[in-house]
């Protein structure tokens, strides 16, 4: 997992080059967030011609989601098989019952940017605010 820094005051950080993430695959990165002591683990995922960013930590157990399989807009935790919808962060099967935060994504000049500002992360109580105020959680490649 690589650690990247960017415009941490806004929360928008370059996560990787688009070419670093193959279709139906994931890449784990750590992104610095202003006001946080530790970097935020983020899983950048390509699926169905779109790019997503989801917290790189299973809500069931502290396991990196970027080590799991990606298929049809979902990522599967390799340890116990929990699956998460990449657009909403919600679990689609047990044992996980809590959502995983998702982050807004933009693609510029062949690079993937993720907004890791905690106020813009979706999942749990902030999800409805995110959907109406900050736009889509994925960037389309089409």
N, C-alpha and C positions, 0 to 999 in steps of 0.2 A: 504494500500500500504506500503510495507516495503522498507527501505532504506538500500542499500548495498554499501560497498566499496571494492575495489580490487586494481589491478595494474593500478591505474589511470594515471600513466605516459604513459602507452602504450594504454590506452583506453579499454583494455580487462578486463572485470569485471564478477565475478560470479554473476549471476542474481538469480538463484534458483536451487533447486534439480529438476531433470526431473520429478520425481514422484509428484511434487507439481502442475503440469499442466496436467489435464485430456485431453484426445483426444477431439477435437472440443470444446476447452475451452481456456480461457485467464487468465493471472495473471498479475496484475499491480505491478511494482517495481520502485523504484527511485535509479538511479545509479550515483555515483560521477564521474565527468569528470574533468581532470586537466585543470585549467585555467577558469573554470566556477564557478560562485558564488553559483548557485543553482544546485541541482541534476537534472539529466535528467529523465523525466518520460518515462518508457519503458513498453510496453505491450508484454509479452512473450506468444506465442500462439502455440498450437499443432493442426494441421489439416492435414488430409490425410497422416499420418505417418511421418510428417516433423515438425520441430520446427522453428518458425519465431520470429523475434523481430521487432517491429514497434513502433514508438513514440506513447505514450499513450495520445494522444490529437487529437481530430477530427480537421481537417483543416477548417471546416465550422464554428464551434463554439468550445469554450474551454470546451470540454466534454471528460471525460476519455473513451477511446475506450475499455479498459479492462472490462467495465461494460456492453458491448454489446454482441451480439450473434456471434458465429463463425460457419461457414458452408462452405464446399467446397472451401477452400483456400481464404475465404473472412471474414472480420470482419465488423459488422454493428454497427454504432453509434446508441445507444438506443434513443437519443433525437429526431432526425429528419429522421433517416433511411438511411443516407449516408452509402455506403459500400465501402470498400477499399480492393484491391487485396493485399494479404499478401506478395507475392513475389516482387511486384514492388512498393507498397505503393500508386498506382494510384487509384483515385476514379472510381467506376464502375457504379455509379448512382448519381443523384442529391439528395440533394442540394449542396454537396461538389463538387468543381471543381479543387482544388489544391491537389497534392499528399501529403502524410505523409511520413516523413523520415523512412527508414528501416535500420537495422543494421546487420552486419555479426554475425552469430551464430555458435558456436562449442559446441559439447557435449563431456565431458571428465569425466570418472569415475562416471557417473550418475548425473553430474552437468551440467547446462546450462550456458555457458559463452557468453556474448554479448560484441562486440567491439563498444563502444559508442564514439570513436574518431570522432570528427566532420568531419575530412577529409575523413573518410570512410563511412559516412552515405550516403545512396542513396536517391533519390527523388529530383525533381526539376533539377537544372543545374548540380548537381554533379552526377546524375544517370549514365551517360555514362562512366565517369571516374571510378566509382565504379565497374561497370560490367566488365570492361576490366582489372582492376588493382587489385581487391581485392577478386574476387571469389564469390561464391554463398551467397545469403542472408539467406538461410535456411540450417538446418542440417537435413539430412535424418536419420530416426531411423531404416531403413531396412538394 
